[in-house]
Amino acid sequence: MHHTPHRLDVENITIAYAEKTILRGVSFVVPHGARVAVVGPNGAGKSTLFKALVGLLPLQSGRILIHGLPLGSHQDCVAYVPQREEVDWRFPVTVRDVVMMGRYGTQGWLRRPSKTDREIVQRSLEEMGIADLAERSISDLSGGQQQRVFLARALAQEPHLLLMDEPFTGVDVTTQETTLRLLDTLRERQVTTLISTHDLNLAASRFDRILLLNKALIAYGPPKDVLTQENLARAFGSALLVTETGALLVDECCSGD
């Protein structure tokens, strides 16, 4: 099988823990620089997929290739922004320290930050509009500001692939717009992005492709092909109410999966 460079290949992956299969036989290819919305009900395996893509969860079977090479062959080309509730915000660390963590993979924890590292961190802080917060403790920030810190950390990593788990949940409109603007910047830099979201309208209007997931792959492709009534019914079942104006998710709240 011939792999073009700079893309993500997920080949028939199955992930289980505690005897329970979370994802079964999932395969898809993301071309270099594409922007993909990962959509599905709670418990569909969206967070699980992201953790597998950064090597945090073992695969039972199948394989993940980045630029045609197995996961782990490239240090740091994948950046991951977890759901906010997965982070311990009481940890006493400044905004600049968190963003500098994006550089540690390339420099090792023991090496002192170089001039380049410091410049990239500063640029990332400025791009996310949080340079003025650099010396503040992350625990003092609002949810939207905390999100920007994590986005700046991901930027500082200079990734080829960025994964963001539910970045639009529970943030204000300004933070949502900043995040979407960042996605535009990353597209110009040819960074591939996978974002999980509950917002079907956002997924349809701002993403190239949609990956519809419910423990297995329901559909993958351009929004108009994926967001059909039939596919949505298969993914969401009775939680879906299809109205004249489009799909509306009922009892789909913001808890993680």
Secondary structure as the mmCIF struct_conf table of DSSP 4:
data_model
#
loop_
_struct_conf.conf_type_id
_struct_conf.id
_struct_conf.beg_label_comp_id
_struct_conf.beg_label_asym_id
_struct_conf.beg_label_seq_id
_struct_conf.end_label_comp_id
_struct_conf.end_label_asym_id
_struct_conf.end_label_seq_id
BEND BEND1 PRO A 5 HIS A 6
STRN STRN1 LEU A 8 TYR A 17
TURN_TY1_P TURN_TY1_P1 ALA A 18 GLU A 19
STRN STRN2 LYS A 20 VAL A 30
TURN_TY1_P TURN_TY1_P2 HIS A 32 GLY A 33
STRN STRN3 ARG A 35 VAL A 39
TURN_TY1_P TURN_TY1_P3 ASN A 42 GLY A 43
BEND BEND2 ALA A 44 GLY A 45
HELX_RH_AL_P HELX_RH_AL_P1 LYS A 46 LEU A 53
TURN_TY1_P TURN_TY1_P4 VAL A 54 GLY A 55
BEND BEND3 LEU A 56 LEU A 57
BEND BEND4 GLN A 60 GLN A 60
STRN STRN4 SER A 61 ILE A 66
TURN_TY1_P TURN_TY1_P5 HIS A 67 GLY A 68
STRN STRN5 LEU A 69 PRO A 70
TURN_TY1_P TURN_TY1_P6 LEU A 71 GLY A 72
BEND BEND5 SER A 73 HIS A 74
TURN_TY1_P TURN_TY1_P7 GLN A 75 ASP A 76
STRN STRN6 VAL A 78 VAL A 81
HELX_RH_3T_P HELX_RH_3T_P1 ARG A 84 GLU A 86
BEND BEND6 VAL A 87 VAL A 87
TURN_TY1_P TURN_TY1_P8 TRP A 89 ARG A 90
BEND BEND7 PHE A 91 PHE A 91
STRN STRN7 THR A 94 THR A 94
HELX_RH_AL_P HELX_RH_AL_P2 VAL A 95 GLN A 107
TURN_TY1_P TURN_TY1_P9 TRP A 109 LEU A 110
BEND BEND8 ARG A 111 ARG A 111
HELX_LH_PP_P HELX_LH_PP_P1 ARG A 112 SER A 114
HELX_RH_AL_P HELX_RH_AL_P3 LYS A 115 GLU A 127
TURN_TY1_P TURN_TY1_P10 MET A 128 GLY A 129
HELX_RH_3T_P HELX_RH_3T_P2 ALA A 131 LEU A 133
TURN_TY1_P TURN_TY1_P11 ALA A 134 GLU A 135
BEND BEND9 ARG A 136 ARG A 136
STRN STRN8 SER A 137 SER A 137
HELX_RH_3T_P HELX_RH_3T_P3 ILE A 138 ASP A 140
BEND BEND10 LEU A 141 LEU A 141
HELX_RH_AL_P HELX_RH_AL_P4 GLY A 143 ALA A 156
TURN_TY1_P TURN_TY1_P12 GLN A 157 GLN A 157
BEND BEND11 HIS A 160 HIS A 160
STRN STRN9 LEU A 161 ASP A 165
BEND BEND12 GLU A 166 GLU A 166
TURN_TY1_P TURN_TY1_P13 PRO A 167 GLY A 170
HELX_RH_AL_P HELX_RH_AL_P5 VAL A 173 GLU A 188
TURN_TY1_P TURN_TY1_P14 ARG A 189 GLN A 190
STRN STRN10 THR A 192 SER A 196
BEND BEND13 HIS A 198 HIS A 198
HELX_RH_AL_P HELX_RH_AL_P6 LEU A 200 ARG A 206
BEND BEND14 ASP A 208 ASP A 208
STRN STRN11 ARG A 209 LEU A 213
BEND BEND15 ASN A 214 ALA A 216
STRN STRN12 LEU A 217 GLY A 221
BEND BEND16 PRO A 222 PRO A 222
HELX_RH_AL_P HELX_RH_AL_P7 PRO A 223 VAL A 226
HELX_RH_AL_P HELX_RH_AL_P8 GLN A 229 PHE A 236
HELX_RH_3T_P HELX_RH_3T_P4 GLY A 237 ALA A 239
STRN STRN13 LEU A 240 THR A 243
TURN_TY1_P TURN_TY1_P15 GLU A 244 THR A 245
STRN STRN14 GLY A 246 LEU A 249
BEND BEND17 VAL A 250 ASP A 251
BEND BEND18 CYS A 254 CYS A 254
#
